[in-house]
Amino acid sequence: MTTLKVSVNEGKNRTEIKNLFLFSTGKTVSIFGTAIYQFALGLYVLKLTGSAISFAATLILGIIPMIMINPFAGVIADKFNKKRLIVSMDLLNGVLLVVVYLLSNIVGFKLWLIYVTTILMTVFSTFFGVALESAKPNIVSKNMLMNINSISKIIDSVSSIMGPMLGGIVFAIFDIRTFILINGISFIISGISMMLINFKQFQQQSNEEMPKEKIHFLRDIKEGFHYVMERKNIMNLFVLLISLNFFIGFTLTVPLPYIVNTVLKLGSKNFGIIQGFFPIGMIVGALMVKILTKRIPYSTLLRYLSVSLSTLMIITGLPVILEKCQLFPLFYVIFYSIVMFLIGVIVALIDIPFSYIMQNEIPDEYRGRVLSIGISIGKAMLPLALVISGVLLNYIPSYMIQILGGLLFLLFNMRSTTRSEINLNKVSIDTEF
């Protein structure tokens, strides 16, 4: 009997390792393909039109549809078979790019074709991302869930560093049509690797086993909102994540490039170096997260992280105050690189356990909707933060935005972090009201 139990466990472990390997391979191909494609395509549009507005339009078309479609993607992920959805979206992306390659050779690579392709890729990638995120607890055990979230974050971070770099190389060496064909084939390979994953290995109830219901998008999305609103503990974590997106956008995304390039005049090359330390920090945070959360209760860690992040936001304005001291440019580059690295570490330490908690606490039938609602609100808050920050830069000194943003982030989150008790080992959240 013991031998049989050991044999079953070994079989599960092998399947889990295979699932993790295939997930990592498929996501790497998919995410890298998208990142390289978007950057190379943006450069192509800029070269084709010479218009910064057209270049910006390609970036906007990769964001706005995602925000609008996310809640609907969450409903589909909850109601349909996740494996079929994930595989079909990868294959659709691949087929789309192969068709675009063929069309571009017939009618030419026109601007309208680029825009239509970008929108469709954004739609397919949104459905793919939501379904894959909500399916993680079904392909690995609870013990490995933190690992798969860390690997996922590392893949995202590495692609944000390497994507523009490889995109620039691809744009310089390859014909854009040839790269589109290669990228289409890579998506198909990703779809095949996802097809080999066992999505039912750790699933209590599969989508096929659930009673079939008609989809009512508005009602189903509303149910997702109600699920979050009725659970104040989960709501507190969503507030933290949304405020994190808002205040990083408010204090860093607009003011930092302005300070580095306009106020301190360090140049775009140094700004690129500074910016590159953020994803490096996220990679380090992803590697540290499991060790730290085992030693420190996550509620305690959250309080430390909130204070630390607020402090880092505030001190990003310090070089502007010290500008008259005429320090060496290298000092500013090192200072901001360290700050961005630490912010990257903190963001990873907040974000990865958040995903872990949501994936464990939310049942299969609600997980896609709840996660997609949080992503949509978080993404929607970013443009608002950028607009407010950009307007304020015209009226107040840039360092005041960092001080204001840091203080508001601290005040905004201290109440929710001090009243939540989160135990990652038990995957439970106790909140006092």
N, C-alpha and C positions, 0 to 999 in steps of 0.2 A: 504493500500500500504506500509506504514511504517512497519507494523507488518510483512508483507511478506519479506521485505528487511532484517529485524532483524533476522528472522527465517533462511533465506539463509546464512547470515553471521555467525550465530551460527553453522549451519551445516558445513560450511567451516572451522571454528575454530576447531570443534571437529575432522574433518578429518585431519587437519593439526597436531593437537596434537597426533592423532593416528599414522600418518605417522612418526612423530619425534620419538615416542616411539618405533615403529617397526624398524626404521632405527638404533636407538641406540642399541636395542637388537640384531639385526642381525649383525651389524658391530662388536659389542663387542664379540659375539660368534666366528665370523669369524677371527678377528684380534688376539684374545687371543689364539684361537686354533692353528693358524699358528705360533705365537711366541713361544708357549709352545712346539709345535711339532718340530720346527727347533732347539731349544736349546737341548731338550731331545734327538733328533736324532743325533745331533753333538756329544753329550757325548757318545751315543751308538757306533757311528763309531770310536771314539777315543778309547773306550774300546775294540772294536772288532779288530781293526787293530794295535793299539798302535802307529799310525802314525799321526803326526801333519799335514802332507801334505793331508792325506785323510780327516781329520777334516776340514782343510781349504777349500778343494774341495767342501764339502757340503755347506759351506757358499757362495763360489763363484758361485755355481750353483743356488743359490737363488738370485743373483744379476745380473749377465751377461745376462741371458735370458730376464730379465725384461727390461734392457736398450735397447736390440735389438728389443723387441716385442712392446714396448710402442707406437711408432708411428703408427704401424699397428692396435693396439688395439683402438687407437683414431679414425682411419678411420671407423672401425667396429662400434664403439659407435655412431658415427655421422650418419651412414647409416642404422643401424638396430634399432629395438625396444629396448630401454635401459632396460626396465623391464625384458624382456625375456632374454637378455644377462646377466644381474646381477643374476637373479634366476638360470639360467642354469649353470653359472660358479660355484656358490655355491654348486649346486646339483652335478655337475661333480667332484668337490673336494671331496664331501662326498662319492660318488660312487667309486671314485678312491681309497680312503683309505679303504673302505670296501673290495674291490677287493684285495688290497695289503694284508690286514689281512688274507683273505682266501688263497692267494698264499703263504704267509709266513708260513702258517701251512702245506702246501703241499711240497714246495721245500726248505723251510727255508728262513730266512731273510738275503738274500745275499746282498753284496755290490752293485752289478749292479742294483738290485731292488730298493735300497735306492736312488741311483743316478737318475734313471729313474723317480721315484716318485717325487723327489725334483724338477726336471726340469718341469714335467707336472703340479705340484702344483704351481710353479712360473708362468707358462703360464696362467693357469686358474685365479690365484689371480691377475695377471696384468690386464687381461681383466675386471675382477670384479671391481678392484680399479678405473680404468679410467672411466668405465661406471657409477659407483656410484658417482664419483666426478662430472662428467658432468651432472648428473641427479638431483643434489641437488636443483637447482632453479625450478624444476618441481614438487617437492614433498612438499616444504614449500614456504610461501610467502616471498617477499622481506624483510619484517620486521623481519622474523625469520631466514633469511639466515646466518646472523652473528652468531646466536645461534647454528645452526646446524654445522657450521664450528668450533666453539669453542668446542662443544660436541665431534666432530670428533677428534680434536686435543687432547682433554683430554683422549679419549679412546686409541689413539695411544701412548700417553705418559705413561698412567697407564700400558698398555701392555708391554712397553719397560722396566718398573720397575719390574712388577710382572711376566712377561713371563719367564725370566731366573730363577727366584726364584721358580715358580711353575713347570717349566721344570725340575729343579734339584730334586724337591720333587717327581714328577712323575717318574723320572728315578730311584730314590732310592726305591720307594714303589711298583710301578706297573711293570708288564712285558710289554716290549715295544709294543708287539703285541696287548695286551689288550687296551693300550692307543690309538693305531692307530685306533682300532674299535670305541672307545669312541669319538675320534676326528672326525672320519667319520660321525658318527651319529649327532654330534654337527653342522657340516657343513650343513647337510640335514635340521636340525631344523632352521638354519640361512636362508637357501633358502626358507623355508616355510614362515618365518616371512617377508622376502622381497616380497614374492608373494602377501601378504596381503596389501602392500603399494599401494596407489593410485598415480601412476607416472604421471597422466595427470591433477592433481588437479590445478596446476598453470602453465600448459604448454600452450603456445599460439598456437603451431602447433605440433601435435604428429608426430612421425616418420612414422606411417602408412599413415598419411594424405599427406606426402610429395611425390612428384613425384618419382617413382621408377627409380633409376639410376644404371647402372652397376658400379661395383667397379673397379677402376684402382688405385692400391695402390700407385704407385710412383707419379702419377698425383695428387691424392687426398692429399698425404703428402706434395707435393710441394705447393698445394693450401693453406694448413695450414701455411707453411713457409711464403708464400706471404702475407697472412692475417696479420701475425705478423710484417713483415718487412715494410708493408705499413702504419702501425699505430705506429708511433714512441713513442707515449705515453705508449702503452702496451709494446713495446720493452724495454723502460727504466726500467719498473718494472721487466721484465724478466732478464735484465742485473743485477739488484740488487739481485734477488733471486739466480741466477747462481753464482755470485761472493760471495754471502753469503755461499753457499755450498762449494765453492772452498777454501775460506780463513779460514773457520772453520776447514775444513779438514787439511789445511796447517799448521795452528797455534796450533790446539788442538788435533786432532785425533791421530797423531803420536808423536809430541813433548811432550804432557802432560803425557802419560804413561811412556815415557822415563825419564822425569824429576822426576816424583813421585817415580818410582820404581828403577831407576838406579842412578840418581844424588842425590836425597834426601833420598833414601832407606827407604821409608815409608811402603812398603809392599803392596801386592795385596788386603788385606782386607781394608786398608785405601783408596786405589785407588777406590775400589768398592763403598765406602761411597761417595767419591768425585764425581764419575761418576753418582751416583744416584740422585744428586741434580739438574742435568740438566733437566731431565723430570719433576721433581717437580716444577722447575721454569717455564716450559712450561705450566703446569697445572694452576699455578697462573696467568701467562700471558693470558691464555685463559679465565680465569674468569674476568680479568680486562679489556679486549680489548674493549668491547662494551661501557663501561663507559668512557674510555679514548678517544676513537674515536668520541664520542659525544661532548666532551669538547674541544678537540684539533684537528685542521685540520690535516688530515693524512699526507699531504706533510710536514707540520711543525714537526709532530711527527717523520716522517722518518728521517729528518735531525738530530734531537736529538738522535734517536736510532742508527744511523750510527756512530756518534761521540762517543757515549757511548760504543758501541760494539768494535770500534777500540781501545778505551782506555783500555777496559777489556782484549782484545787480547794482548796488549803491556805489561800490568802489570802481566800477567801470568808468565812472565820470571823474575819478581822481586825477588822471593825467591832464584833463582839460583845465582843472583848477591849478595844476602845477606847470601849466604850459609856459608861463613866464620864466620859470627856472631854467628853460632851454636845456633839457636833458638830451642825451644821445638818442637818436631814433631807435637804435638797437634795444635800449631800455624799454621803450614803449612796445616794441614787437614782442619781447620776452614777457613783459607784464601781461599784455592782452592774451598771449598764447597760453600762459598759465591759467588765467581766469577762464578762458573758453574751455580749456581742458577740464578744469574742476567743475564747471557748469555741465559739461557733457557727462561726467561721472555721476553727478547728482541726478540729472534727468533720467539716466538709465536705472539708477537705484530706486527712483520713484515709479517709473513706468513699467518695468518688468514685473515686480511683485503685484502691481495693480492688475496687469493682465492675468497673472496667476490666480489672484483672488476672484476676478470676474469669471474666469473659465471654470473655477471650482464651485463657486457659489450659485451661479445662474444655471438653471436646468437647460437641457438641450433645446427644448421647444421655445425658449425665450432668448437664448444666448446671442443669436445673430442679430435680432432686433435691438437688444440692449446695447451691445457693443457698437453697432452701426449708428445708433442715436448719439452715443458719446463721441464717436469720431466726427460725426457731422457737426455737432455743436462746437467741438473743439476747433475744427477746421474753419467754421464760419466766424468764430471769434477772432481768428488771426487777421483777416483783412480789416476788421473794425479796429483792432489794435494798431495796425500799420497806418491807417488813415488818421487816427487821433494823434499818434506819435509824430507823423509827418506834419500835421497842422501845427502842433505845439512847437516844433523846431523853428517855426517862423516867428515865434513870439517870446520864447524863453530860452536861456542858455541850455545847451545840450546836456550838461551834467545834471541839471535840475530834473530832467526826465528820468535819468537813472535813479536818482535819490527818491523821487516821487514814486516810481514804479516799484522799487525795492521795499519801501515802507508800506505801500498799499498791499503788495503781495504778502508781506509778513502779517499785517492786520487781518487780511482777508482769510488767511489759512490757519492762524493760531487757534481760533475757536474750534474749528472742525478737527484739527489734529490733536488738540488737548482733550477732547471729549470722546475720542475713539480708542478702543482697545482692540488691536488686531493681532491675532495669533496665527502666523502662517503655517505652523506645524499642524494645528488643528483646522486650519482654514475656516476660521470663524471671526466675526466682527461684532463686538459688543459695544453698544453706544449708549451713553447716558443722556437723558433729556430732562 
